[in-house]
Amino acid sequence: MARTPNYSFERQERERLKAEKKAKRAAEKKAARDIQPDPLDPSEQSDVDNLTFPTSE
């Protein structure tokens, strides 16, 4: 005898797994961003700002 399908439980389970996977990927991306500084972040001083160029005078 076959079991009766429980569609709502199966759908909820798929959505739960999908949300879990999405949260894991978001956490990995956030960790990767935290490791590398943002090159466009104006709060961090770059070496380009401190360069001095020789003058021909």
PyMOL Python script that loads the backbone (N, CA, C, O; Angstrom):
from pymol import cmd

cmd.read_pdbstr("""\
ATOM      1  N   MET A   1       0.840  -1.175   0.000  1.00  0.00           N
ATOM      2  CA  MET A   1       0.000   0.000   0.000  1.00  0.00           C
ATOM      3  C   MET A   1       0.896   1.252   0.000  1.00  0.00           C
ATOM      4  O   MET A   1       1.827   1.353   0.799  1.00  0.00           O
ATOM      5  N   ALA A   2       0.617   2.165  -0.866  1.00  0.00           N
ATOM      6  CA  ALA A   2       1.413   3.384  -0.985  1.00  0.00           C
ATOM      7  C   ALA A   2       0.983   4.396   0.075  1.00  0.00           C
ATOM      8  O   ALA A   2      -0.168   4.430   0.510  1.00  0.00           O
ATOM      9  N   ARG A   3       1.928   5.195   0.460  1.00  0.00           N
ATOM     10  CA  ARG A   3       1.588   6.211   1.467  1.00  0.00           C
ATOM     11  C   ARG A   3       0.891   7.383   0.788  1.00  0.00           C
ATOM     12  O   ARG A   3       1.078   7.623  -0.405  1.00  0.00           O
ATOM     13  N   THR A   4       0.103   8.094   1.544  1.00  0.00           N
ATOM     14  CA  THR A   4      -0.556   9.281   0.986  1.00  0.00           C
ATOM     15  C   THR A   4       0.438  10.442   1.000  1.00  0.00           C
ATOM     16  O   THR A   4       1.139  10.636   1.994  1.00  0.00           O
ATOM     17  N   PRO A   5       0.510  11.198  -0.059  1.00  0.00           N
ATOM     18  CA  PRO A   5       1.491  12.277  -0.131  1.00  0.00           C
ATOM     19  C   PRO A   5       1.122  13.434   0.803  1.00  0.00           C
ATOM     20  O   PRO A   5      -0.045  13.791   0.968  1.00  0.00           O
ATOM     21  N   ASN A   6       2.138  13.984   1.386  1.00  0.00           N
ATOM     22  CA  ASN A   6       1.957  15.144   2.251  1.00  0.00           C
ATOM     23  C   ASN A   6       2.665  16.316   1.558  1.00  0.00           C
ATOM     24  O   ASN A   6       3.797  16.662   1.894  1.00  0.00           O
ATOM     25  N   TYR A   7       1.980  16.909   0.596  1.00  0.00           N
ATOM     26  CA  TYR A   7       2.587  17.912  -0.262  1.00  0.00           C
ATOM     27  C   TYR A   7       3.072  19.136   0.505  1.00  0.00           C
ATOM     28  O   TYR A   7       4.141  19.669   0.211  1.00  0.00           O
ATOM     29  N   SER A   8       2.310  19.575   1.465  1.00  0.00           N
ATOM     30  CA  SER A   8       2.705  20.788   2.191  1.00  0.00           C
ATOM     31  C   SER A   8       3.994  20.559   2.988  1.00  0.00           C
ATOM     32  O   SER A   8       4.856  21.436   3.033  1.00  0.00           O
ATOM     33  N   PHE A   9       4.128  19.388   3.614  1.00  0.00           N
ATOM     34  CA  PHE A   9       5.354  19.104   4.353  1.00  0.00           C
ATOM     35  C   PHE A   9       6.552  19.029   3.414  1.00  0.00           C
ATOM     36  O   PHE A   9       7.620  19.562   3.714  1.00  0.00           O
ATOM     37  N   GLU A  10       6.368  18.366   2.279  1.00  0.00           N
ATOM     38  CA  GLU A  10       7.463  18.242   1.313  1.00  0.00           C
ATOM     39  C   GLU A  10       7.884  19.614   0.781  1.00  0.00           C
ATOM     40  O   GLU A  10       9.076  19.873   0.617  1.00  0.00           O
ATOM     41  N   ARG A  11       6.927  20.482   0.514  1.00  0.00           N
ATOM     42  CA  ARG A  11       7.232  21.831   0.040  1.00  0.00           C
ATOM     43  C   ARG A  11       7.966  22.626   1.124  1.00  0.00           C
ATOM     44  O   ARG A  11       8.957  23.301   0.841  1.00  0.00           O
ATOM     45  N   GLN A  12       7.481  22.544   2.349  1.00  0.00           N
ATOM     46  CA  GLN A  12       8.137  23.246   3.459  1.00  0.00           C
ATOM     47  C   GLN A  12       9.564  22.754   3.651  1.00  0.00           C
ATOM     48  O   GLN A  12      10.463  23.542   3.944  1.00  0.00           O
ATOM     49  N   GLU A  13       9.771  21.464   3.488  1.00  0.00           N
ATOM     50  CA  GLU A  13      11.105  20.891   3.655  1.00  0.00           C
ATOM     51  C   GLU A  13      12.043  21.399   2.555  1.00  0.00           C
ATOM     52  O   GLU A  13      13.192  21.741   2.835  1.00  0.00           O
ATOM     53  N   ARG A  14      11.563  21.451   1.308  1.00  0.00           N
ATOM     54  CA  ARG A  14      12.369  21.988   0.206  1.00  0.00           C
ATOM     55  C   ARG A  14      12.719  23.447   0.446  1.00  0.00           C
ATOM     56  O   ARG A  14      13.858  23.856   0.226  1.00  0.00           O
ATOM     57  N   GLU A  15      11.743  24.238   0.897  1.00  0.00           N
ATOM     58  CA  GLU A  15      11.986  25.657   1.166  1.00  0.00           C
ATOM     59  C   GLU A  15      12.972  25.844   2.313  1.00  0.00           C
ATOM     60  O   GLU A  15      13.814  26.741   2.272  1.00  0.00           O
ATOM     61  N   ARG A  16      12.869  24.999   3.336  1.00  0.00           N
ATOM     62  CA  ARG A  16      13.795  25.085   4.471  1.00  0.00           C
ATOM     63  C   ARG A  16      15.225  24.797   4.017  1.00  0.00           C
ATOM     64  O   ARG A  16      16.154  25.508   4.400  1.00  0.00           O
ATOM     65  N   LEU A  17      15.402  23.759   3.204  1.00  0.00           N
ATOM     66  CA  LEU A  17      16.734  23.415   2.705  1.00  0.00           C
ATOM     67  C   LEU A  17      17.285  24.520   1.804  1.00  0.00           C
ATOM     68  O   LEU A  17      18.476  24.830   1.843  1.00  0.00           O
ATOM     69  N   LYS A  18      16.418  25.101   1.003  1.00  0.00           N
ATOM     70  CA  LYS A  18      16.830  26.178   0.106  1.00  0.00           C
ATOM     71  C   LYS A  18      17.263  27.401   0.920  1.00  0.00           C
ATOM     72  O   LYS A  18      18.278  28.023   0.604  1.00  0.00           O
ATOM     73  N   ALA A  19      16.510  27.748   1.956  1.00  0.00           N
ATOM     74  CA  ALA A  19      16.854  28.886   2.802  1.00  0.00           C
ATOM     75  C   ALA A  19      18.160  28.637   3.554  1.00  0.00           C
ATOM     76  O   ALA A  19      18.966  29.550   3.730  1.00  0.00           O
ATOM     77  N   GLU A  20      18.359  27.404   3.992  1.00  0.00           N
ATOM     78  CA  GLU A  20      19.601  27.038   4.684  1.00  0.00           C
ATOM     79  C   GLU A  20      20.805  27.209   3.762  1.00  0.00           C
ATOM     80  O   GLU A  20      21.834  27.751   4.165  1.00  0.00           O
ATOM     81  N   LYS A  21      20.667  26.747   2.536  1.00  0.00           N
ATOM     82  CA  LYS A  21      21.738  26.852   1.552  1.00  0.00           C
ATOM     83  C   LYS A  21      22.032  28.322   1.221  1.00  0.00           C
ATOM     84  O   LYS A  21      23.189  28.724   1.099  1.00  0.00           O
ATOM     85  N   LYS A  22      20.978  29.103   1.082  1.00  0.00           N
ATOM     86  CA  LYS A  22      21.128  30.525   0.768  1.00  0.00           C
ATOM     87  C   LYS A  22      21.824  31.265   1.910  1.00  0.00           C
ATOM     88  O   LYS A  22      22.674  32.120   1.662  1.00  0.00           O
ATOM     89  N   ALA A  23      21.478  30.950   3.135  1.00  0.00           N
ATOM     90  CA  ALA A  23      22.101  31.586   4.291  1.00  0.00           C
ATOM     91  C   ALA A  23      23.578  31.206   4.397  1.00  0.00           C
ATOM     92  O   ALA A  23      24.410  32.038   4.758  1.00  0.00           O
ATOM     93  N   LYS A  24      23.900  29.960   4.084  1.00  0.00           N
ATOM     94  CA  LYS A  24      25.287  29.517   4.131  1.00  0.00           C
ATOM     95  C   LYS A  24      26.120  30.264   3.093  1.00  0.00           C
ATOM     96  O   LYS A  24      27.227  30.715   3.387  1.00  0.00           O
ATOM     97  N   ARG A  25      25.591  30.394   1.888  1.00  0.00           N
ATOM     98  CA  ARG A  25      26.314  31.123   0.835  1.00  0.00           C
ATOM     99  C   ARG A  25      26.488  32.587   1.195  1.00  0.00           C
ATOM    100  O   ARG A  25      27.548  33.162   0.949  1.00  0.00           O
ATOM    101  N   ALA A  26      25.462  33.198   1.776  1.00  0.00           N
ATOM    102  CA  ALA A  26      25.552  34.601   2.177  1.00  0.00           C
ATOM    103  C   ALA A  26      26.613  34.778   3.259  1.00  0.00           C
ATOM    104  O   ALA A  26      27.351  35.764   3.245  1.00  0.00           O
ATOM    105  N   ALA A  27      26.696  33.843   4.189  1.00  0.00           N
ATOM    106  CA  ALA A  27      27.700  33.920   5.244  1.00  0.00           C
ATOM    107  C   ALA A  27      29.103  33.779   4.672  1.00  0.00           C
ATOM    108  O   ALA A  27      30.024  34.466   5.113  1.00  0.00           O
ATOM    109  N   GLU A  28      29.276  32.883   3.681  1.00  0.00           N
ATOM    110  CA  GLU A  28      30.586  32.721   3.050  1.00  0.00           C
ATOM    111  C   GLU A  28      30.993  33.979   2.291  1.00  0.00           C
ATOM    112  O   GLU A  28      32.154  34.386   2.335  1.00  0.00           O
ATOM    113  N   LYS A  29      30.037  34.596   1.595  1.00  0.00           N
ATOM    114  CA  LYS A  29      30.338  35.829   0.866  1.00  0.00           C
ATOM    115  C   LYS A  29      30.701  36.953   1.831  1.00  0.00           C
ATOM    116  O   LYS A  29      31.616  37.731   1.565  1.00  0.00           O
ATOM    117  N   LYS A  30      29.986  37.039   2.951  1.00  0.00           N
ATOM    118  CA  LYS A  30      30.273  38.086   3.935  1.00  0.00           C
ATOM    119  C   LYS A  30      31.663  37.879   4.529  1.00  0.00           C
ATOM    120  O   LYS A  30      32.396  38.845   4.744  1.00  0.00           O
ATOM    121  N   ALA A  31      32.025  36.638   4.792  1.00  0.00           N
ATOM    122  CA  ALA A  31      33.347  36.348   5.341  1.00  0.00           C
ATOM    123  C   ALA A  31      34.426  36.714   4.330  1.00  0.00           C
ATOM    124  O   ALA A  31      35.478  37.231   4.710  1.00  0.00           O
ATOM    125  N   ALA A  32      34.182  36.457   3.062  1.00  0.00           N
ATOM    126  CA  ALA A  32      35.160  36.795   2.032  1.00  0.00           C
ATOM    127  C   ALA A  32      35.310  38.307   1.907  1.00  0.00           C
ATOM    128  O   ALA A  32      36.414  38.805   1.684  1.00  0.00           O
ATOM    129  N   ARG A  33      34.211  39.036   2.049  1.00  0.00           N
ATOM    130  CA  ARG A  33      34.281  40.502   1.982  1.00  0.00           C
ATOM    131  C   ARG A  33      35.006  41.072   3.187  1.00  0.00           C
ATOM    132  O   ARG A  33      35.726  42.062   3.062  1.00  0.00           O
ATOM    133  N   ASP A  34      34.830  40.465   4.348  1.00  0.00           N
ATOM    134  CA  ASP A  34      35.486  40.953   5.558  1.00  0.00           C
ATOM    135  C   ASP A  34      36.990  40.755   5.499  1.00  0.00           C
ATOM    136  O   ASP A  34      37.739  41.541   6.079  1.00  0.00           O
ATOM    137  N   ILE A  35      37.439  39.726   4.815  1.00  0.00           N
ATOM    138  CA  ILE A  35      38.871  39.453   4.715  1.00  0.00           C
ATOM    139  C   ILE A  35      39.549  40.463   3.807  1.00  0.00           C
ATOM    140  O   ILE A  35      40.612  40.984   4.146  1.00  0.00           O
ATOM    141  N   GLN A  36      38.951  40.747   2.660  1.00  0.00           N
ATOM    142  CA  GLN A  36      39.542  41.667   1.698  1.00  0.00           C
ATOM    143  C   GLN A  36      38.960  43.057   1.899  1.00  0.00           C
ATOM    144  O   GLN A  36      37.739  43.207   1.949  1.00  0.00           O
ATOM    145  N   PRO A  37      39.814  44.089   2.015  1.00  0.00           N
ATOM    146  CA  PRO A  37      39.282  45.441   2.157  1.00  0.00           C
ATOM    147  C   PRO A  37      38.664  45.911   0.846  1.00  0.00           C
ATOM    148  O   PRO A  37      39.102  45.514  -0.234  1.00  0.00           O
ATOM    149  N   ASP A  38      37.664  46.742   0.945  1.00  0.00           N
ATOM    150  CA  ASP A  38      36.985  47.268  -0.227  1.00  0.00           C
ATOM    151  C   ASP A  38      37.868  48.322  -0.884  1.00  0.00           C
ATOM    152  O   ASP A  38      38.223  49.301  -0.228  1.00  0.00           O
ATOM    153  N   PRO A  39      38.237  48.160  -2.157  1.00  0.00           N
ATOM    154  CA  PRO A  39      39.129  49.122  -2.794  1.00  0.00           C
ATOM    155  C   PRO A  39      38.488  50.489  -3.000  1.00  0.00           C
ATOM    156  O   PRO A  39      39.211  51.469  -3.183  1.00  0.00           O
ATOM    157  N   LEU A  40      37.175  50.593  -2.977  1.00  0.00           N
ATOM    158  CA  LEU A  40      36.506  51.865  -3.185  1.00  0.00           C
ATOM    159  C   LEU A  40      36.089  52.531  -1.882  1.00  0.00           C
ATOM    160  O   LEU A  40      35.421  53.565  -1.898  1.00  0.00           O
ATOM    161  N   ASP A  41      36.474  51.953  -0.770  1.00  0.00           N
ATOM    162  CA  ASP A  41      36.102  52.484   0.528  1.00  0.00           C
ATOM    163  C   ASP A  41      36.903  53.756   0.808  1.00  0.00           C
ATOM    164  O   ASP A  41      38.125  53.678   0.934  1.00  0.00           O
ATOM    165  N   PRO A  42      36.265  54.921   0.911  1.00  0.00           N
ATOM    166  CA  PRO A  42      37.001  56.178   1.128  1.00  0.00           C
ATOM    167  C   PRO A  42      37.583  56.314   2.534  1.00  0.00           C
ATOM    168  O   PRO A  42      38.435  57.172   2.766  1.00  0.00           O
ATOM    169  N   SER A  43      37.139  55.485   3.469  1.00  0.00           N
ATOM    170  CA  SER A  43      37.637  55.600   4.838  1.00  0.00           C
ATOM    171  C   SER A  43      39.070  55.090   4.962  1.00  0.00           C
ATOM    172  O   SER A  43      39.777  55.451   5.903  1.00  0.00           O
ATOM    173  N   GLU A  44      39.499  54.258   4.022  1.00  0.00           N
ATOM    174  CA  GLU A  44      40.857  53.730   4.072  1.00  0.00           C
ATOM    175  C   GLU A  44      41.762  54.566   3.182  1.00  0.00           C
ATOM    176  O   GLU A  44      41.443  54.819   2.020  1.00  0.00           O
ATOM    177  N   GLN A  45      42.893  54.992   3.734  1.00  0.00           N
ATOM    178  CA  GLN A  45      43.851  55.775   2.968  1.00  0.00           C
ATOM    179  C   GLN A  45      44.648  54.848   2.062  1.00  0.00           C
ATOM    180  O   GLN A  45      45.069  53.771   2.482  1.00  0.00           O
ATOM    181  N   SER A  46      44.851  55.263   0.839  1.00  0.00           N
ATOM    182  CA  SER A  46      45.646  54.448  -0.070  1.00  0.00           C
ATOM    183  C   SER A  46      47.012  55.091  -0.252  1.00  0.00           C
ATOM    184  O   SER A  46      47.223  56.246   0.120  1.00  0.00           O
ATOM    185  N   ASP A  47      47.930  54.339  -0.825  1.00  0.00           N
ATOM    186  CA  ASP A  47      49.270  54.853  -1.074  1.00  0.00           C
ATOM    187  C   ASP A  47      49.263  55.924  -2.147  1.00  0.00           C
ATOM    188  O   ASP A  47      50.169  56.757  -2.175  1.00  0.00           O
ATOM    189  N   VAL A  48      48.294  55.934  -3.017  1.00  0.00           N
ATOM    190  CA  VAL A  48      48.209  56.918  -4.087  1.00  0.00           C
ATOM    191  C   VAL A  48      48.042  58.321  -3.499  1.00  0.00           C
ATOM    192  O   VAL A  48      48.565  59.285  -4.056  1.00  0.00           O
ATOM    193  N   ASP A  49      47.338  58.444  -2.410  1.00  0.00           N
ATOM    194  CA  ASP A  49      47.126  59.750  -1.787  1.00  0.00           C
ATOM    195  C   ASP A  49      48.426  60.318  -1.216  1.00  0.00           C
ATOM    196  O   ASP A  49      48.550  61.534  -1.070  1.00  0.00           O
ATOM    197  N   ASN A  50      49.372  59.481  -0.898  1.00  0.00           N
ATOM    198  CA  ASN A  50      50.591  59.920  -0.236  1.00  0.00           C
ATOM    199  C   ASN A  50      51.764  60.081  -1.199  1.00  0.00           C
ATOM    200  O   ASN A  50      52.882  60.363  -0.765  1.00  0.00           O
ATOM    201  N   LEU A  51      51.529  59.907  -2.485  1.00  0.00           N
ATOM    202  CA  LEU A  51      52.625  59.996  -3.451  1.00  0.00           C
ATOM    203  C   LEU A  51      53.016  61.455  -3.672  1.00  0.00           C
ATOM    204  O   LEU A  51      52.171  62.350  -3.699  1.00  0.00           O
ATOM    205  N   THR A  52      54.307  61.664  -3.828  1.00  0.00           N
ATOM    206  CA  THR A  52      54.796  62.991  -4.194  1.00  0.00           C
ATOM    207  C   THR A  52      55.515  62.859  -5.523  1.00  0.00           C
ATOM    208  O   THR A  52      56.309  61.941  -5.725  1.00  0.00           O
ATOM    209  N   PHE A  53      55.235  63.768  -6.411  1.00  0.00           N
ATOM    210  CA  PHE A  53      55.822  63.713  -7.737  1.00  0.00           C
ATOM    211  C   PHE A  53      56.928  64.767  -7.842  1.00  0.00           C
ATOM    212  O   PHE A  53      56.752  65.888  -7.364  1.00  0.00           O
ATOM    213  N   PRO A  54      58.067  64.425  -8.461  1.00  0.00           N
ATOM    214  CA  PRO A  54      59.146  65.387  -8.612  1.00  0.00           C
ATOM    215  C   PRO A  54      58.715  66.504  -9.570  1.00  0.00           C
ATOM    216  O   PRO A  54      58.023  66.277 -10.563  1.00  0.00           O
ATOM    217  N   THR A  55      59.152  67.707  -9.230  1.00  0.00           N
ATOM    218  CA  THR A  55      58.836  68.842 -10.087  1.00  0.00           C
ATOM    219  C   THR A  55      60.050  69.191 -10.907  1.00  0.00           C
ATOM    220  O   THR A  55      61.178  68.916 -10.498  1.00  0.00           O
ATOM    221  N   SER A  56      59.843  69.779 -12.032  1.00  0.00           N
ATOM    222  CA  SER A  56      60.947  70.129 -12.919  1.00  0.00           C
ATOM    223  C   SER A  56      61.454  71.537 -12.666  1.00  0.00           C
ATOM    224  O   SER A  56      62.159  72.084 -13.515  1.00  0.00           O
ATOM    225  N   GLU A  57      61.131  72.133 -11.555  1.00  0.00           N
ATOM    226  CA  GLU A  57      61.584  73.500 -11.245  1.00  0.00           C
ATOM    227  C   GLU A  57      62.965  73.521 -10.677  1.00  0.00           C
ATOM    228  O   GLU A  57      63.488  74.591 -10.365  1.00  0.00           O
TER     229      GLU A  57
END
""", "prot")
cmd.dss("prot")
cmd.show_as("cartoon", "prot")
cmd.util.cbc("prot")
cmd.orient("prot")
